[in-house]
């Protein structure tokens, strides 16, 4: 018996369709394995050191941001020592820890991003010891000289307005 040509063509198309369905199903099942193989670093928790590079469209300005910016928190640094201490603050909280120094002179960051906040704290009362100055080219709205920071209670802070290059006392 001779098989008609149209019937043979139909049989081949059914085989091809079955093969294509099998390939699609195999890819659907294997795709999670393919994705995790293509990305060899899988991070299960945030360490606080993550940084991303962001930009404003193709060819636009860019910057690096860290996890603190993304999650709406602030970085924190501590300072300790004795005698006359000096610190250059960074955005976030700068906290004196331990025995009080004779004086603590803090310089705010120079030309930071608009809206940058700097806050001071201490676990020891610093009586008439703290002086804060603006960085070069910036100004403070109010003088902060020979001031007291009460242990775990007073948290003087400033926010920067880049248009006027002024640090405003906000607390």
N, C-alpha and C positions, 0 to 999 in steps of 0.2 A: 504494500500500500504506500502511496506517495503522500507526504505531508504537504498541504498547501503552503505557499510562501507566506501568506498573511498570518496563518496560524503559528508558524515558526517565529515570525517577528513579534507576535503578541506574547509568546512564551519567553522570549529574550527580554522584553520590556518588563515583564513581571519579575524575572530574576534580578534585573537591574534595580527596580524599585525596592525589592526586598533587601538588596545589598545596601542601597542608600539609606533606608530606614534603619538598618543595623548600624551603619556608620554614625548616623545622627544620635542614636541611642547610646552608643559607646562613648561618643564625645560628651554627651550630657552627663553620663555617669563619671567619666574620668576628669571632667573640667575642674572640680575642686583640687584634685591632685596636680593638675597642670598649673593652676594658679599658684599654689603654694610652692611648687617646684621653681616657677619663674621668679618668685620673690623669695630669696633665700633667707631674708631677715624677717622673722615674725616676732614682734614685740608684745609681750603680755602685760606689761605695766609701764607706767610713766615714772621716770627717774628724776625729773626736774631739770635735766640737762639738754632736753630736745630743742633743736633750733631749725627753723625753716627759712628759705629765701623766698620773699614775696615781691611782686612787682605790679606796676600799673600798666598792664597791656604791653604789647610788643614794642620794645625800644623805650619804654617809659622808665621812670626811676624805680629803683628797687631798694630793699632793705632786708636785714635779717631780723626775725622776731623769735622769741623763745616761748616756751610753754607757759610762762607766767602771764604773758600778754594774751595768749589764747584762752587760758582758763580764768582770767580776770583776777589773778593774785599778784603779789608783789615779791620781788626778791628781798632777802634779808641778809645783812652782814653784821658781824659783831666786832667790837674793838675792846681791847683791854691793855693794861700797862700801868705805868706809874710816872710821876713827874708831870711835865708839860706834854700833853698828847696832842697830836694833830691828825686829822682825817680828811680825805677828800671823799665826800659822799657820792654814792651812786643812786640811781633811781631805786626807790623802795624804802626799806627801813634800815637804819643804822643804829645799833644798840650797844651801849656801854655795858660791859660785863665785868664784875669783880670789884676790887678795891678802887675807890675813887682816885682819879688823878688830881694833881694840883690845879690844872686847867685843861680844858678840852676845846681846841679850836677846830671847827668844822667848816670846810669850804664846799659850797654846793657845786654840782657839775656845771661845766662851761657849755653854753648853747645846747642844752638837751632838746629832745623832741617836745613839741607843744603838749601841754597837759601833764608833763612828768611830775611825779610826786616824790618828795623826800620827807621822811618822818624820823625823828630821833626818839630813843627810849633808853632806859637804864634800869638795871636791877639794884642799883645803889643810888641813894640820893646824892646828886651833884650840886652842892650849895654854892651859888654865885660863881660857878666855874666855867660855864659853857658860853662860847661865842660862836656865832654863825655868820659867815660872810658869803657873798655871791661870788661866783667865778668871774674871771676876767671878762669884761664887756657886758656883764649882767648886773642888775641891781636888786636889792631887797626893798619891799615896800615899808618895812619897819625895821629898826635896828634891833639886833638880838645879841647883846653884849653882856657878859658877866651874869648870865641868867641861871636860875635853878631848875633842874629837872628832878622831880620827885620820883623816887623808886616805884616802878610799876604803876604809876598814877598819871604823870603828865607826859604827853606825847606831842611836842611841838612839831608842826609839819608845814610844808610849803608846797605850792604848785606853780609851775612855770608857764608863762604866757609868752610864746615865741615872737609874736608880732611886736611887743613892746620890750622884750628881753628883760622882763621883770619876774622875780620870784614873789608870789603873794603868800602871806601867812594865812593858812586856812584853819589852823587849830592851835 
